[in-house]
């Protein structure tokens, strides 16, 4: 081949290589830019919810999304269960705690009872169907009962429970009498599930927070997202039993609100065993208007304490802070059947105001379907 032919052939080959390389680079650059555009469309830049989710990639799935949400909602402000050891102080009135906006500092003596007063004054009640519950009162989550604040909501002289002071219905304010009139701060995720036999991880003796010397995960002990107002009699009947569907022919007590306690329906679909504090093979079915609320609370707990549950316990309901499949299936059904309500959003806003974090599944219920396993 002549030298001129070699030169010409080299030029052609060079042009071909340049063209191919250019196409490859264009494809690569298009892929990178396309991914960047996708990422940009997924990342939340909205100031919604006071910008709480700014920077979260809403397109993530499963454990990646759960981890991202965990990182955002962890390290919340831990309140004391009961700040005062005696009766509530004279200045403790509806007018004492207003919390009008985020610029207003939460008082140093603020505790869980104070949060309940806020829920009452702000109308953060889960449902009103069939209930004559005046403004400024707090609604029992399991019963159709309303409480004034603070007089009827608390008396720490009775172990941190509201005490009616009389067993006589003619003396005590109706319907507050006997065991039916005592009001608990119910741990919807039973507190014994995050109780260790000795100090370990986050399970520590923190009497200044929990009010006792036991080794609870003190963060979860007073986490407002799962602490719900509940009638003592119902709370004690439930004990540590699971939430579930009660069989129609085996209801031990039907409440006026629709709450039930008894043998679960479709036993073949459940895997039950007796644990301390729970009657064997019994479940509590909350009122219909509360089922979605309870489900989203459980999904919050499973996300908030994800990877931070070394000292938590496992049983037929949960594996540490993870929800077992049978229960998660029930909760997903409840979430779908009972969408987020306006009052649930109000409660979420005020918990954010008080302890500094939010339940992401109240704000973005669609994220539940993006996480296959809680």
Secondary structure, DSSP 8 states (H G I E B T S, - for coil): --HHHHHHHHHHHHHHHHHHHHHHHHHHHHHHHHHHHHHHHHB----HHHHTTTT-BTT--HHHHHHHHHHHH-S----BS-S-SSS--TT-STTT----STTS---TT-BHHHHHHHHHHTT--S--TT----TT-EE-SSSS-EE-SSTTT--GGGSSSB--S-S-TTTS-TT--GGGG-EEEEESS-GGGGEESS-BTTEEE-HHHHSSSSEEEHHHHT-TTTEEEEEHHHHHHHTT-EE--EEEEEEEEE-TTS-EEEEESSGGG------TTS-TT-EEE--GGGHHHHHHHHHHHHHHTTT--TT--B-SSEETTEE-HHHHHHHHHHHHHS---HHHHHHHHHHHHHHS---HHHH-GGGGGG-S--
